Amino acid sequence: MIETALVSALLPAAVDAIKSVFGAASRKFIGLSVDDQIKLDNANIERLKALAALDNPYGTPSPWVVDLRASFRYIACGLFVLGGIATMVVPSLAPLAPIGMEAAISASSFIFGERMVLSLKAPGK
């Protein structure tokens, strides 16, 4: 179970580090001109604009919908944790206890691991 917690907590940081290494290596060995880098950055900006347009509700959604979308990750994590605890408490679910506990640990570790990565990448630190 400890392995699951460590992997799910460190996975966001590892993925970000790998992306950074491959990006730096491709710029070093392939070489990008300033014009090419500007074109890549503009393409990334356009991609983000397209994603924002897809996510736009076009109007004002109900406040409960906004609140539910903002808290869904934490609600899902809470359900995983409660499910893991249920496998430990309910005798008929005892055979599923290792799987339930790993699901609970990985869900909460992923959220805390993501928060750690975001805090490390925060501007001004």
Secondary structure, DSSP 4 states (H G I P E B T S, - for coil): -HHHHHHHHHHHHHHHHHHHHHHHHHIIIII--HHHHHHHHHHHHHHHHHHHHHH--SS---HHHHHHHHHHHHHHHHHHHHHHHHHHHSGGGGGGHHHHHHHHHHHHHHHHHHHHHHHHS-TT-
